[in-house]
Amino acid sequence: MTTVSAQSKLDVRVPVEGGIELGAWLFLPDGDGLHPAITMAHGFAGTKEHGVERFAHAFAAAGFVVLLHDHRNFGTSGGDVRGDIDPWRQIADWRRAISYLETRPEVDPTRIGLWGTSYAGGHALVLGATDRRLRCVVAQAPTISGYEQGLRRVSPDATPALEHAFNEDERAQLRGEVPRRQAVVSGDPSVPAAYRSQEAIDFYLQPIPEGLWNNEVSLRSTRAARMYEPGAWVSRVSPTPLLMVVANNDKLTVADLALSAYERALEPKRLALIPGGHFDPYLDQFPLAEAAATGWFREHLLNPGHEPRAIPPSAISPNRNRS
């Protein structure tokens, strides 16, 4: 159960490379003094209005400063190629968001954690492995392997046409044309789209304020996603504590890939296995996903004297500390 406290929500801007600013919400808990902080972002083509603000409110109610930003080219963030997704650019921008949090007068810069979901759950693994400013990491329903996910979601018969579209897009950009587009979600098989499941359609097309999101991304975003392998970093997150929240029927980022990645992760780690599919942590299973994450942040950020440490093999239980 989250301890409820008063909180405020501010619109802030985070400067990143290229003269771009990320649009973000800063949630401030009640109380004076320095607070531990959590940096958050959404997954593939999502904005902060797509179901993650509930998590931010819950974390702030538990006493954390929370920074929730939109990736460049999405939502209230800047960017000239709207809907264009480069995972490595997003990771570099997220580092700058961490630096921004360090400068806030409300934040204890030695106690910052990170929460990422779906595509950004993969970013959480990369950042956890490569940015030791982070005291702990939560990766919810994370992307593990763009290659393996692609094998599950695109039939072998359809792959040649997809590769042809990628190549034609690349040739068109050489001629000076703008990157070609596709829908984020569509149930019409004649419309090129990143996702076709009804659960994805319902999630992405949920009502959000006008003008913040369009149902399209660049085609090259899908090529980049199929090349992205954040699971390669999972064993390097240690000794930073890692919580993975996995939906047991996730067919989008694929539950078995996440569970295999969890087994490759080193201690300290914990697995929260919850019922449902990819989008259930935002919806029906939100209480379980939120409680697991809040508990992890409390455990690793509220004690200012705590340092990440490896757990001796003799202390690891046979079920690998699953919760």
N, C-alpha and C positions, 0 to 999 in steps of 0.2 A: 504494500500500500504506500503510495507516494504521500509524503508530508506536504500539505498544501501551504503555500506562502504567497503573499502578494508579489506581483511582478509587473514590469512595464515592458513595452515592445517599441523599439525605435527603428526607423528606417535609416540605414547607414549605407555608405558607399566604400568599397575596398579597391584602391588603385592596384592594377596589375600591369604587366608588360604590354607595350603597344598603345599606351595612352587610353586603355580601356578601364572602366570601373565595373566591379561586380555589385549588383544590387543585392542587399542583404537585410535581414531582420536581426536585431540584437535584442535578446530577451534578458532583462536584468531582474534578479531575484530581490526580495526584500532583505534589508539588513545592511549595515555599514561594513567597511573593511574589504579586504581582498577575498574574492571568491574563486573557486576552481571553475574551469570553463570547458565547454564542449563545442567543437566546430562540426557542422553538419552540411550535407548537400544531397540532392536527389540523384536518381539514376538516369538512364538513357532517355533523353528528350523530356524529362520531367522538370517541373518548376516547383518552387517552394509552396505553391498553392495546391499541388497534387498530393494531398494526404499526409504530408510529413510535419505540418505545423503542430499537430497533436503531440508528436514526440517532443518537439521543442518546448511546448507549454509544460509538459510533464517534467522534463529535465529542469526547467527553470523553477517549477514549483518545489522540486527537491533541493533547491539551493545553488544551482549552477548558472553561471552566465552562459548563454547559448548564442552562437552566431550561425545563422542559417542563410546560406547564399545561393543564388542562382548561378549556374555555370555561364560563362561567356556565350553569347549568341542566343540566350534564352531568357524569358521572363523580363525582369527589370534590369538585367545586366546589359552592358554594351557589347558591341561586336557587329561587324559589317556583313558577315555572311550568316544570316539568321538560320537557326536550325542546324548549324554545322558542328559536328562533335569530333573532337580530337582528344582521345583519352589522355595523352601525355601533356597536351596543353592544359587540360582540366586539372591534372595533378600539379603542374607548375603553378597554376592560379591558386589552387588550394593551399600550397605552401605559403603563398603570400597572405592568404586569409589567416593562417596560423600566426604569421608575423604581425598581422593587424591585431589579433587578439592579445598578443603579448604587450602591445602598446596601450591597451585600454586601462584606465586608472582603476576600474573595478575588478581587474583580473589578476590573480596570482600566476605569473608566467611560468612558474615551475609545475603547475598542475593543470595541464590542458589535455583533454581526451578528444577522440575523433569518432564520429558515427557516420557511416556511409551505407547506402542501401542499393541493391541491385547492381547496375553498372558501377555506381560509386562505392558499392561494397567491395568491388574489385580494387578501386582506387584506394580504399581503406587498407587493403593488404599491402599495396605498393608503398603507401605513405608510412604505414606502420613499420615496414622493413627498412625504410631509407631516411626517416626523419625522427631522430632520437629526442626531439623536443616533446614528442607525444608520450604521455604517461600510461595511456591504455587506448585500446582500439575496439570498436564494435563494428563488425561486418555483417549486415543483415541481408539474407538471400543473395549472396555475392556472386557476381560473374567470376568464374574460375578460368574458363578456357573458351575464347571466342571460336577457336577451331572446332572443338568438340560440340559446343552449342550449335554451331552451323551445321554439323553433320546431323544433329537431331531435328533441326527445324526446317531444313531445305532438302527436298528429296534429291537423290542422285540425278533423276531425269531433268530437274529444274536447274541444276547447278551450271551447266554450260551456258544457258541463257543469262543467268545472273553474272557470270564471269564476263560474258560478252558485253553486258550493260556497263560493268565496271570499266572495261577497257575503252568503250566508246566515250564514256564520261571523261576519262583521262585524255583521250585524243582531242575531245572538244575543248577542254581547258587549255591545251597547247595552242589551239586556234584563238584563244582569248574569250571563249564563251564562259558564262557563269556555271558553277557546279550544278549538275542536274539534280532533280528533286524526286522524292518519293513520299508516300504517306507514312506517318508513324504507325497508324492502325487502319485496317480496312477489312471488311468481310467479303468484299468483291474480289474474286480471284483474278479479274482482269486489271485491277489497279495495283501497281507495284507498292508494296508496304513492308515495313520492318516487322510488324506483328499482325497476326490474323485471328488469334483466339478471342472468344467472346469476353473472357475476363480482362484481357488487355484492352479491348475496345471499350468496355464499360469503365475501366479505370482512367484511361487517358481522356475519354470524352466526358468525364464528370464535369459538372458546371464549375467554372472558375471565372473570375472577373474578365470582362471583355478586353481584348487587345493584348493579353499577356501570353497567349499560346496559340500556335497554328498547328494543324495536323499535317505537318510535313517536316522532313529533315533532308539534308543533302544525301545523295546516293553514296558519296564517298565516306559518309559516316558509317554506313553498313560495312563497307570494305574494311575500314579501320577497326570496327568491332570484331570482325572475323579474324583479324590479325592480333588481337589483344589477348595476352596470356598472363593475367595477374596472379593466377595460382602458382606460377613459378617462383613467386616471392614469399609464399606462405611460411616456409621453414625459417625465413630470415627475419620474421617479425620478432621472435624471441630475442632478448629477454623482455620486450615490451608485452604486457599482458593482452591477450587476444580473446575476445568473445565472438563466436560465430552463431548467429541466429538463423536457423534453417527450417523452412517449411517442408514437411515430409512428403508433400505431393507437388513440389515445385517442378513444373515442366518448362519453365521459361529459362531460368539460369541453371536448372536441373539439379535436383536434390542429391543424386548420387555423386555428382562431381564435387559438390560442396562437402559432402561427408568424407570423400576420399582426401580432399584437401585438408580437412580438419585433422585427419589421421597423420598427415605429413607435417602439420604444425608442431612446434616444440612448446614445452611448458614455459611460462604459465599460460594456460588456455582453458576455455570452457565452451561447451556446446549446449545451446538451448534449442532443442528439437521441438517444434510446435506443429499442431495439425494444420492441414490446408495447403493451398497452392501459393503461388508467388505473391499474389496481392493480398492474401489474408492477413499478414502482419500489420497492414494499414487499416484493415477492416474488422472482420469478426474476431481475429486473434490479436488485435492491438493490445488488450490488457496483458497478455502473456509476453509479447515482444517488448513492450515498454517496460514491464517489471524486470525482465532479464537485463535489459540495457541499463536501467536506472540502478539496479543492484550492483552491476559491474562498475559503473562510474563511482558509486558511493564507496565501494571496496577499495578502489585504486586512486581516487582523487581527493577524498575527504580527509585522509590522513596525510598531513604535509610532510611527515618524516618517512613516508613509505617510498622505497625505491624498487623498481622492477627487478626481479631476481628469478633465476631458474630454480625449479623445484627438483630436489634430488630424486633420482629414479626410484629409490626405495619408498618415496612418499606418494608415488603415482598409483592410484587405485586401478584395478583391472578394467573398469569401465571408462577409463580415461577422463575422469572428472566431468562426466556429462551431467547436465542438469535440465 
